[in-house]
Amino acid sequence: MSTPPSQPPQQPAQQPAHPNPHPQQPPQPQAHPHRPLPRAPPQQLFTGRHFLYAMVASVGAGMLTMTFYKARQQKLAEAKRAYDERGR
C-alpha cells in the first residue's frame, strides 16, 4: 500500500544510544600507568618457514662438516701411505 501524497512519510523511532555500540566485542581494557597496552596480537614465533630455514641450515652445516672430514681423511691416508713407503 502506498501512503497518500498529502501525508509525509513517517520516520522510524530513534533508539536510545547504547553505551557500547558493539555489544559482541568485549570492553577494552584500561591502560595501566606503568605498562602500555600491546599494539598488536602476539605473533606465532616458530612457523613452517622457520622450520624450512632451520632444515636448510642443518643440511648445509652437515655438508660443510663432511667436506672437512673427507679432506682430513684424505690427508691422513696420504700421510699413512708416505710413512709406509718410507718405512720399508
C-alpha distances in whole Angstrom, upper triangle without the diagonal:
4,7,9,12,15,14,15,13,14,17,17,21,24,26,30,32,34,38,37,34,35,36,37,40,43,44,47,50,52,55,58,61,63,61,58,55,55,54,53,53,56,57,58,62,63,61,62,63,66,67,68,69,72,72,73,75,77,78,79,81,83,84,85,87,88,90,92,93,94,96,98,99,100,102,103,104,106,108,109,110,112,114,115,116,118,119,121
4,6,9,12,11,12,10,12,15,17,20,23,26,29,31,33,37,37,34,35,36,38,40,43,44,46,50,52,54,58,60,63,61,58,55,55,53,52,53,56,57,59,62,64,62,63,63,66,67,68,69,72,73,74,76,77,78,79,82,83,84,86,88,89,90,92,93,94,96,98,99,100,102,104,105,106,108,109,110,112,114,115,117,118,120,122
4,6,8,7,8,7,10,13,15,18,21,24,28,30,32,36,36,33,35,36,38,40,43,44,46,50,51,54,57,59,62,60,57,55,55,53,53,53,57,58,60,63,65,63,64,65,67,69,69,71,73,74,75,77,79,80,81,83,85,86,87,89,90,91,93,95,96,98,99,101,102,104,105,106,108,110,111,112,114,116,117,118,120,121,123
4,6,6,8,9,12,16,18,21,24,27,30,33,35,39,39,36,38,40,41,44,47,47,49,53,54,56,60,62,65,63,60,58,58,56,56,56,60,61,63,67,68,66,67,68,70,72,73,74,76,78,78,80,82,83,84,86,88,89,90,92,94,95,97,98,99,101,103,104,105,107,109,110,111,113,114,115,117,119,120,122,123,125,126
4,6,7,9,12,15,18,21,24,27,30,33,35,39,40,36,38,40,42,44,47,47,49,52,54,56,59,61,64,63,60,57,58,55,55,56,60,61,63,66,68,66,67,68,70,72,72,74,76,77,78,80,82,83,84,86,88,88,90,92,93,94,96,98,99,100,102,103,105,106,108,109,111,112,114,115,117,118,120,121,123,124,126
4,7,10,12,16,19,21,24,27,30,32,36,39,40,37,39,41,43,45,48,48,49,53,54,56,60,61,64,63,60,58,59,57,57,57,61,62,65,68,70,68,70,70,72,74,75,76,78,80,80,82,84,85,86,88,90,91,92,94,96,96,98,100,101,103,104,106,107,109,110,112,113,115,116,117,119,121,122,124,125,127,129
4,6,9,12,15,17,20,24,26,29,32,35,36,34,36,37,39,41,44,44,46,50,51,53,56,58,61,60,57,55,55,54,54,54,58,59,62,65,67,66,67,68,70,72,72,73,76,77,78,80,82,83,84,86,87,88,90,92,93,94,96,98,99,100,102,103,105,106,108,109,111,112,114,115,117,118,120,121,123,124,126
4,6,9,13,15,17,21,24,26,29,32,33,30,33,34,37,38,41,41,43,46,47,50,53,55,58,56,54,51,52,50,50,51,55,56,59,62,64,62,64,64,66,68,69,70,72,74,75,76,78,80,80,82,84,85,86,88,90,91,93,94,96,97,99,100,101,103,105,106,108,109,111,112,114,115,116,118,120,121,123
4,7,10,13,15,18,22,24,27,30,31,28,30,31,33,35,38,38,40,44,45,47,51,53,56,54,51,49,49,47,47,48,52,53,55,59,61,59,60,61,63,65,66,67,69,71,71,73,75,76,77,79,81,82,83,85,87,88,90,91,92,94,96,97,98,100,102,103,104,106,107,109,110,112,113,115,116,118,120
4,7,9,12,15,18,21,23,27,28,25,27,29,31,33,36,36,38,41,42,45,48,50,53,52,49,46,47,46,46,46,50,52,54,57,59,58,59,60,62,64,65,66,68,70,71,72,74,76,76,78,80,81,82,84,86,87,89,90,92,93,95,96,98,99,101,102,104,105,106,108,110,111,112,114,116,117,119
4,6,9,12,15,17,20,23,24,21,24,25,28,29,32,32,34,38,39,41,45,47,49,48,45,43,44,42,42,43,46,48,50,54,56,55,56,57,59,61,62,63,65,67,67,69,71,72,73,75,77,78,79,81,83,84,85,87,89,90,91,93,94,96,97,99,100,102,103,105,106,108,109,111,112,114,116
4,6,9,13,15,17,21,22,19,21,22,24,27,29,29,32,35,36,39,42,45,47,46,43,41,41,40,40,40,44,46,48,51,53,52,54,55,57,58,60,61,63,64,65,67,69,70,71,73,75,76,77,79,81,82,83,85,86,88,89,91,92,94,95,97,98,100,101,103,104,106,107,109,110,111,114
4,6,10,12,15,19,20,17,20,21,23,26,28,28,30,33,34,37,40,43,46,44,42,39,40,39,39,40,43,45,48,51,53,52,54,55,57,59,60,61,63,65,66,67,69,71,72,73,75,76,78,79,81,82,84,85,87,88,90,91,93,94,96,97,99,100,101,103,105,106,107,109,111,112,114
4,6,9,12,15,16,14,17,18,21,23,25,24,27,30,31,33,37,39,42,41,38,36,37,36,36,37,40,43,45,48,51,50,52,53,54,56,58,59,60,62,63,64,66,68,69,70,72,74,75,76,78,80,81,82,84,86,87,89,90,92,93,95,96,97,99,101,102,103,105,107,108,109,111
4,6,9,12,13,12,14,15,18,20,22,21,24,27,28,31,34,36,40,38,36,33,35,34,34,34,38,40,43,46,48,48,50,51,52,54,56,57,58,60,62,63,64,66,67,68,70,72,73,74,76,78,79,80,82,84,85,86,88,90,91,92,94,95,97,99,100,101,103,105,106,107,109
4,6,10,12,11,14,14,18,19,21,19,22,25,25,29,32,34,37,36,34,31,33,32,33,34,37,40,42,45,48,48,50,51,52,54,56,57,58,60,62,62,64,66,67,68,70,72,73,74,76,78,79,80,82,83,85,86,88,89,90,92,94,95,96,98,100,101,102,104,106,106,109
4,7,9,8,11,12,16,17,18,16,19,22,22,25,28,30,33,32,30,28,29,29,30,30,34,36,39,42,45,45,47,48,49,51,53,53,55,57,58,59,61,63,64,65,67,69,69,71,73,74,75,77,79,80,81,83,85,86,87,89,91,92,93,95,97,97,99,101,102,103,106
4,5,6,9,9,13,13,14,13,16,19,20,23,26,28,31,30,28,25,27,27,27,28,31,34,36,39,42,42,45,46,46,48,50,51,52,55,56,57,58,61,62,62,64,66,67,68,71,72,73,74,76,78,79,80,82,84,85,86,88,89,90,92,94,95,96,99,100,101,103
4,6,9,9,13,12,13,11,13,15,16,19,22,25,28,26,25,22,24,24,25,26,29,32,35,37,40,41,43,44,45,47,49,50,51,53,55,55,57,59,60,61,63,65,65,66,69,70,71,72,75,76,77,78,81,82,83,85,86,87,88,91,92,93,94,97,98,98,101
4,5,6,9,9,9,8,10,14,15,18,21,24,27,25,23,20,22,22,22,22,26,29,31,34,37,37,40,41,41,43,45,46,47,49,51,52,53,55,56,57,59,61,62,63,65,67,68,69,71,73,73,75,77,78,79,81,83,84,85,87,89,90,91,93,94,95,98
4,6,9,9,11,11,13,16,18,21,24,27,29,27,25,22,23,22,23,23,26,29,31,35,37,37,39,40,41,43,45,46,47,49,51,52,53,55,56,57,59,61,62,63,65,67,68,69,71,73,74,75,77,79,80,81,83,84,85,87,89,90,92,94,95,96,98
4,6,6,9,9,11,15,17,20,23,26,29,26,24,21,21,21,20,20,24,26,28,32,34,34,36,37,38,40,42,43,44,46,48,48,50,52,53,54,56,58,59,60,62,64,65,66,68,70,71,72,74,76,77,78,80,81,82,84,86,87,88,90,92,93,95
4,5,7,9,12,15,17,21,24,27,29,27,25,21,22,22,22,21,24,27,29,32,35,34,37,38,39,41,43,44,45,47,49,49,51,53,54,55,57,59,60,61,63,65,66,67,69,71,71,73,75,76,77,79,81,82,83,85,87,87,89,91,92,93,95
4,7,9,12,15,18,21,24,27,29,26,25,21,21,21,20,19,22,24,26,29,32,31,33,35,36,37,39,41,42,44,45,46,48,50,51,52,54,56,57,58,60,61,63,64,66,67,68,70,72,73,74,76,78,79,80,82,84,84,86,88,89,90,92
4,6,9,12,15,18,21,24,25,23,21,17,17,17,17,16,19,21,23,27,29,29,32,33,34,35,37,38,39,42,43,44,45,48,49,50,51,53,54,55,58,59,60,61,64,65,66,67,70,71,72,73,76,76,77,80,81,82,84,86,87,88,90
4,6,9,12,15,18,21,23,20,19,15,16,17,16,15,18,21,23,26,29,29,32,33,34,35,38,39,39,42,44,44,45,48,49,49,51,53,54,55,57,59,60,61,63,65,66,67,69,71,71,73,75,76,77,79,81,81,83,85,86,87,89
4,6,9,12,15,18,20,18,17,14,15,16,17,16,19,22,25,28,31,31,34,35,35,37,40,40,41,44,45,46,47,50,51,51,53,55,56,57,59,61,61,63,65,66,67,69,71,72,73,75,77,77,78,81,82,83,84,87,88,88,91
4,6,9,12,15,17,15,13,10,12,13,14,14,17,20,23,25,29,29,33,34,33,36,38,38,39,42,43,43,45,47,48,49,51,53,53,54,57,58,59,60,63,64,65,66,69,69,70,72,74,75,76,78,80,80,82,84,85,86,89
4,6,9,12,14,12,11,8,11,13,14,14,16,20,23,25,28,29,33,34,33,35,38,38,38,41,43,43,44,47,48,48,50,52,53,53,56,58,58,59,62,63,63,65,68,68,69,71,73,74,75,77,79,79,81,83,84,85,87
4,6,9,12,11,10,8,12,14,16,17,19,22,25,27,31,32,36,36,35,38,40,40,40,44,45,45,46,49,50,50,52,54,54,55,58,59,59,61,64,65,65,67,69,70,71,73,75,75,76,79,80,80,82,85,85,86,89
4,6,9,7,6,6,10,12,15,16,18,21,24,26,29,31,35,35,34,37,39,39,39,42,44,43,44,47,48,48,50,52,52,53,56,57,57,59,62,62,63,65,67,67,68,71,72,73,74,77,78,78,80,82,83,84,87
4,6,5,6,8,11,14,17,18,19,22,25,26,30,32,36,36,35,37,40,39,39,42,44,43,44,47,48,47,50,52,52,52,55,57,57,58,61,62,62,64,66,67,67,70,72,72,73,76,77,77,79,82,82,83,86
4,6,7,10,13,16,19,20,21,25,28,28,32,34,38,38,36,39,42,40,40,44,45,44,46,49,49,48,51,53,53,53,57,58,57,59,62,62,62,65,67,67,68,71,72,72,74,76,77,77,80,82,82,83,86
4,7,10,13,15,18,20,20,23,26,26,30,32,36,36,34,37,39,38,38,41,43,41,43,46,46,45,48,50,50,50,53,55,54,56,59,59,59,62,64,64,65,67,69,69,70,73,74,74,76,79,79,79,83
4,7,9,12,15,16,16,19,22,22,26,28,32,32,31,33,36,35,35,38,40,38,40,43,43,43,45,48,47,48,51,52,52,53,56,57,57,59,62,62,62,65,67,67,68,71,72,72,74,77,77,78,81
4,6,9,12,14,15,18,21,22,25,27,31,31,30,32,35,34,34,38,39,38,39,43,43,42,45,47,47,48,51,52,52,53,56,57,57,59,62,62,63,65,67,67,69,71,72,72,75,77,77,78,81
4,6,9,11,12,15,19,20,24,25,29,29,28,31,33,32,33,36,38,37,38,42,42,42,44,47,46,47,50,51,52,53,56,57,57,59,61,62,63,65,67,67,69,71,72,73,75,77,77,78,81
4,6,7,9,12,15,16,20,21,25,25,24,27,29,29,29,33,34,33,35,38,38,38,41,43,43,44,47,48,48,50,52,53,54,56,58,59,60,62,64,64,65,68,69,70,72,74,74,75,78
4,7,9,12,15,17,20,21,25,24,24,27,29,28,29,32,33,33,35,38,38,38,41,43,43,44,47,48,48,50,52,53,54,56,58,59,60,62,64,64,66,68,69,70,72,74,75,76,78
4,6,8,12,14,17,18,21,21,21,24,26,25,26,29,31,30,32,35,35,36,38,40,40,42,44,45,46,48,50,51,52,54,56,57,58,60,62,62,64,66,67,68,70,72,73,74,76
4,6,10,12,15,16,19,20,20,22,24,24,25,28,29,29,31,34,34,35,37,39,40,41,43,45,45,47,49,50,51,53,55,56,57,59,61,62,63,65,66,67,69,71,72,73,75
4,7,9,12,13,17,18,17,19,22,22,22,25,27,26,28,31,31,32,34,36,37,37,40,42,42,43,46,47,48,50,52,53,54,56,57,58,59,62,63,64,66,68,69,69,72
4,6,9,10,13,14,13,16,18,18,19,22,23,23,25,27,28,29,31,33,33,35,37,38,39,41,43,44,45,47,49,50,51,53,55,55,57,59,60,61,63,65,66,67,69
4,6,7,10,11,11,13,15,16,16,19,21,21,22,25,26,26,28,30,31,32,34,36,37,38,40,42,43,44,46,48,48,50,52,53,54,56,58,59,60,62,64,64,67
4,7,10,11,9,11,14,14,14,17,18,18,19,22,23,23,25,28,28,29,31,33,34,35,37,39,39,41,43,44,45,47,49,50,51,53,55,55,57,59,60,61,64
4,7,8,6,7,11,11,10,13,15,15,16,19,20,21,22,25,26,26,28,30,31,32,34,36,37,38,40,42,43,44,46,47,48,50,52,53,54,56,58,58,61
4,5,5,6,9,10,11,13,15,15,17,19,20,21,23,25,26,27,29,30,32,33,35,37,38,39,41,42,43,45,47,48,49,51,53,54,55,57,59,59,62
4,5,5,6,9,10,11,12,14,15,17,18,20,21,23,24,26,27,29,30,31,33,35,36,37,39,41,42,43,45,47,47,49,51,52,53,55,57,58,60
4,5,5,6,9,10,11,12,14,15,17,18,20,21,23,24,26,27,29,30,32,33,35,36,38,39,41,42,44,45,46,48,50,51,52,54,56,57,59
4,5,5,6,9,10,10,12,14,15,16,18,20,21,22,24,26,27,28,30,32,33,34,36,38,39,40,42,43,45,46,48,49,51,52,54,55,57
4,5,5,6,9,10,10,12,14,15,16,18,20,21,22,24,26,27,28,30,31,33,34,36,37,38,41,42,43,45,46,48,49,51,52,53,55
4,5,5,6,9,10,11,12,14,15,17,18,20,21,23,25,26,27,29,30,31,33,35,36,37,39,41,42,43,45,46,48,49,51,52,54
4,5,5,6,9,10,11,12,14,15,16,18,20,21,23,24,26,27,29,30,32,33,35,36,38,39,40,42,44,45,46,48,50,51,53
4,6,5,6,9,10,10,12,14,15,16,18,20,21,22,24,26,27,28,30,32,33,34,36,37,38,40,42,43,44,46,48,49,51
4,5,5,6,9,10,10,12,14,15,16,18,20,21,22,24,26,27,28,30,31,32,35,36,37,38,41,42,43,45,46,47,49
4,5,5,6,9,10,11,12,14,15,17,19,20,21,23,24,26,27,29,30,31,33,35,36,37,39,41,42,43,45,46,48
4,6,5,6,9,10,10,12,14,15,17,18,20,21,23,24,26,27,29,30,32,33,34,36,38,39,40,42,44,45,47
4,5,5,6,9,10,11,12,14,16,16,18,20,21,22,24,26,27,28,30,32,33,34,36,37,38,40,42,43,45
4,5,5,6,9,10,10,12,14,15,16,18,20,21,22,24,25,27,29,30,31,33,35,36,37,39,40,41,43
4,5,5,6,9,10,11,13,14,15,17,19,20,21,23,24,26,27,29,30,32,33,35,36,38,39,41,43
4,5,5,6,9,10,11,12,14,16,17,18,20,21,23,24,26,27,28,30,32,33,34,36,38,39,41
4,5,5,6,9,10,10,12,14,15,16,18,20,21,22,24,26,26,28,30,31,32,34,36,37,39
4,5,5,6,9,10,10,12,14,15,16,18,20,21,23,24,25,27,29,30,31,33,35,36,38
4,5,5,6,9,10,11,12,14,15,17,19,20,21,23,24,26,27,29,30,32,33,35,37
4,5,5,6,9,10,11,12,14,15,16,18,20,21,22,24,26,27,28,30,32,33,35
4,5,5,6,8,10,10,12,14,15,16,18,20,21,22,24,25,26,28,30,31,33
4,5,5,6,9,10,11,12,14,15,17,18,20,21,23,24,26,27,29,30,32
4,6,5,6,9,10,11,12,14,15,17,18,20,21,22,24,26,27,28,31
4,5,5,6,9,10,11,12,14,15,16,18,20,21,22,24,26,27,29
4,5,5,6,9,10,10,12,14,15,16,18,20,21,22,24,25,27
4,5,5,6,9,10,11,12,14,15,17,18,20,21,23,24,26
4,5,5,6,9,10,11,12,14,15,16,18,20,21,22,25
4,5,5,6,9,10,10,12,14,15,16,18,20,21,23
4,5,5,6,9,10,11,12,14,15,17,18,20,22
4,5,5,6,9,10,11,12,14,15,16,18,20
4,5,5,6,8,10,10,12,14,15,16,19
4,5,5,6,9,10,10,12,14,15,17
4,5,5,6,9,10,11,12,14,16
4,5,5,6,9,10,10,12,15
4,5,5,6,9,10,10,13
4,5,5,6,9,10,11
4,5,5,6,9,10
4,6,5,6,9
4,5,5,7
4,6,6
4,6
4
